[in-house]
Structures are given as structure tokens and as C-alpha cells.
Amino acid sequence: MKPKKSQDGKWVELRELGELGEKFIEDYMPKKEIDVMPLNLYTMADKSDKVMEWKELKKYPKIPDFIARDKGKIFLFDVKTKRKFNHSAHNFLVNKRDYNHYIKFSKICPVKIYFLFVNHRNEMLALFVHEVKERKYPERKEWDKNIVYDVSGYKEQLE
């Protein structure tokens, strides 16, 4: 079985939006005096525009995309980029499987998720941060059949 995003032809478009967000954060963080470096530890799933079988994709752990240092404190982070902005919980959903991988990394150093919202001209509308912690999050099944955590109650708006 193929992942739903690939079946619907949305994978490449969503990956391009993700790359836009990653580039934005790479430029944004140094302005806030935070050193940042992409880890570039992409799995085949992150870099491929080919449709892969779901059982193959599940073999790869979700590794945070960046490492950063803020006032001497090291942390890992990932960026989730969205086109529309409102305070709907739907905008702050994280794949449960990915989140459980982030939890494993958080046992070594903190892990954060940045939620970037951009308009149709790719200009920032809002930026939030969520610190990955072991908690009981509401969960549900999404349109792409992924189980997701709703972390909307555990975020801080930065911009």
C-alpha cells in the first residue's frame, strides 16, 4: 500500500513547502542570536519524489532536521510549514510515529517543533514553538490515515 499523500499526488508539493519553511528558519534563527545547522540526515522518504510502499517508509526513524544552540544550550528541532493560519488545533498536529521518535531524542537533549505559517507569497504570518515532552496528547486519525497528536494546547507564539 502506498502512503495517502503519495496516492493523492501531494507529496512533492508538501515537501517543497517544508523546504521553504526550513530555509526560513535557517535565516530567522541567527537574527535571534541562535546558532543553527541543518543535520541533513534525510531518510529516503524525505528526499524522494517517488512513491514508496508504506511498509518501506516505516523502517526509517523521523530524525529532527536541525541542531541549534541558544545561549549555550543545545537542542534539536523540526519545522512544520503551513499555508493558512488560524488557531485551529488542526494546524498543530504531529504524526504520532514521528513524535515518538522525537521523544527518544529528547532523552539526550531537548527537541522542539516550530510551526511556521506563510501566505501565498511565502511571507510569514505566524511562528509558534512546541517543546517535545512525554504527555497524554489528544490523538486522532487524519485524512491520510496517519494517527496524529494534537499539540495545540502546548505551544508558544514567537511571531
C-alpha positions in Angstrom: 0.0 0.0 0.0 1.2 3.5 -0.9 1.1 6.4 1.6 -2.1 8.5 1.1 -0.1 11.7 0.4 1.6 9.9 -2.5 -1.6 8.3 -3.7 -3.2 11.8 -3.9 -0.2 13.3 -5.6 0.5 15.8 -2.7 3.9 14.5 -1.5 6.2 16.7 -3.7 4.1 19.8 -3.1 4.2 19.3 0.7 7.9 18.5 0.6 8.6 21.8 -1.3 6.5 23.7 1.3 8.6 22.0 4.0 11.8 23.1 2.4 10.6 26.7 2.2 10.0 26.6 6.0 13.4 25.0 6.7 15.1 27.8 4.7 13.1 30.5 6.5 14.1 29.1 9.9 17.7 28.9 8.9 17.6 32.6 8.1 15.4 33.6 11.1 17.3 31.9 13.9 20.6 33.7 13.6 18.7 37.0 13.7 17.6 35.9 17.2 21.2 35.0 18.1 20.5 31.3 17.8 23.2 29.2 16.0 21.6 26.7 13.7 22.9 23.9 11.5 20.9 21.5 9.3 21.7 17.9 10.1 21.0 16.8 6.6 20.2 13.3 7.9 17.3 12.8 5.5 15.8 9.4 5.1 14.8 8.2 1.6 11.3 9.2 2.4 12.3 12.9 3.0 14.2 13.3 -0.2 12.4 11.1 -2.7 9.7 12.2 -5.1 9.0 8.5 -5.9 6.1 6.7 -4.3 7.3 4.2 -1.8 5.5 1.4 -0.2 4.3 2.2 3.4 6.0 -0.8 5.0 9.3 0.5 3.5 8.8 4.0 4.8 8.1 2.8 8.3 11.6 1.4 8.5 13.1 4.9 8.7 13.0 6.9 12.0 12.0 10.5 12.0 15.1 12.5 12.7 14.8 16.2 13.6 16.1 18.3 10.7 18.3 20.7 12.7 20.5 21.2 15.7 20.8 24.6 17.4 22.5 26.4 20.2 20.7 29.2 22.1 22.8 30.8 24.9 24.9 27.7 25.2 22.0 25.3 25.3 21.9 22.7 22.5 18.6 21.4 21.1 17.2 19.5 18.1 14.3 20.8 16.1 12.0 20.2 13.2 9.9 22.7 11.2 6.2 22.2 10.1 5.2 24.7 7.5 1.5 25.5 6.8 -0.1 27.7 4.2 -3.1 29.0 6.2 -3.1 30.4 9.7 -5.7 30.3 12.4 -5.6 29.0 15.9 -7.4 25.7 14.9 -6.0 22.6 16.6 -5.8 21.2 13.1 -2.8 23.4 12.4 -0.8 21.8 15.3 -1.0 18.2 14.6 2.1 16.0 14.6 2.4 12.4 13.3 2.3 10.1 16.3 5.1 7.9 14.9 7.3 10.9 14.3 6.6 12.3 17.7 7.5 9.1 19.4 10.9 9.2 17.6 11.3 12.8 18.9 10.7 11.6 22.4 13.6 9.2 22.1 15.9 12.0 21.0 14.6 14.2 23.9 16.1 11.8 26.4 19.5 13.1 25.2 18.8 16.7 24.5 15.6 18.9 24.2 13.6 18.6 20.9 11.4 21.4 19.6 8.9 21.7 16.8 8.5 25.1 15.1 5.1 25.7 13.3 5.6 28.3 10.6 2.6 29.8 8.8 3.1 31.5 5.4 0.8 33.3 3.0 0.5 32.7 -0.8 3.6 34.9 -1.3 5.6 32.8 1.2 5.7 35.6 3.8 5.5 34.7 7.4 2.1 35.0 9.0 3.0 33.5 12.4 5.5 31.3 14.1 5.0 29.0 17.1 7.2 26.6 19.0 6.3 23.4 20.8 8.7 21.6 23.2 8.5 17.8 22.8 7.6 16.2 26.1 6.0 12.9 27.2 2.4 13.9 27.8 -1.0 12.5 27.1 -2.0 14.4 23.9 -5.4 14.1 22.2 -5.0 11.9 19.1 -7.0 11.1 16.0 -6.8 9.6 12.6 -6.3 12.2 9.8 -7.3 12.2 6.1 -4.0 10.5 5.1 -4.8 7.7 7.6 -1.9 8.8 9.9 -2.5 8.9 13.7 -1.6 12.3 14.9 -1.2 14.1 18.2 -2.9 17.5 18.8 -0.2 19.6 20.5 -2.2 22.9 20.1 -2.5 23.2 23.9 1.3 23.1 24.3 2.7 25.8 22.1 4.1 29.3 22.4 3.7 32.0 19.8 7.0 33.7 18.8 5.9 35.9 16.0 
